[in-house]
């Protein structure tokens, strides 16, 4: 076999291996998008219970420093990459629930001197969330969360409430309270995330995988083809 055929065979094999990875990855993305999401397209946890003897349950701050000059087009806006969902319901049907997202500085000011629990660790176990809290003590009584105007996104009311949020740059905190701001928070909640580009990326990988697979097969066939014998 000539050196040219050897090189063609090597590249053909590389293409075939790459095609397998593309097809597996693309198929996995398409399958996950269809089989592991709810009817709204969110990857969601099972319903979990969250409770606090204080006035609020808050998440640890999440610092999103997204550079608007990133030069990556649509990917420069985090809301194009993922949408988060928080769904909750007060276990006491007579009480409403409040779910809100705000800047850390605003939440710190609002809950200064107030007893509340901060979630410091999340652990998913068979799609159920197990959480650990750090209790912040205090004696102050907060105003009702619905009276505050700094929430970037919020929902409140009786029954199941669903907050959907497209992230943006900032230092964000999730807050869950009783709608009237009273102590003793006891809610059922679901967390979810939607990745809108996942299906398109999966289909793109499948198409690219097929193209690379065909190219690899052609290379291997040409490399393995026996040269025609010259007639004497």
ZIVENPE-V725025 format. One record per run of one state. SS is the DSSP state (alpha for helix, beta for strand, coil for the rest). FROM is the first residue (numbers start at 1). LEN is the number of residues. If there is no record, write none. Layout:
# ZIVENPE-V725025
ss->(SS;SS)
from->(FROM;FROM)
len->(LEN;LEN)
This chain:
# ZIVENPE-V725025
ss->(coil;alpha;coil;beta;coil;beta;coil;beta;coil;beta;coil;alpha;coil;alpha;coil;beta;coil;beta;alpha;coil;beta;coil;beta;coil;beta;coil;beta;coil;alpha;coil;beta;coil;beta;coil;beta;coil;beta;coil;alpha;coil)
from->(1;3;36;43;45;48;53;57;60;62;65;73;77;78;81;83;91;97;104;111;114;115;116;126;128;137;140;141;145;148;153;158;161;167;170;179;185;195;198;225)
len->(2;33;7;2;3;5;4;3;2;3;8;4;1;3;2;8;6;7;7;3;1;1;10;2;9;3;1;4;3;5;5;3;6;3;9;6;10;3;27;8)
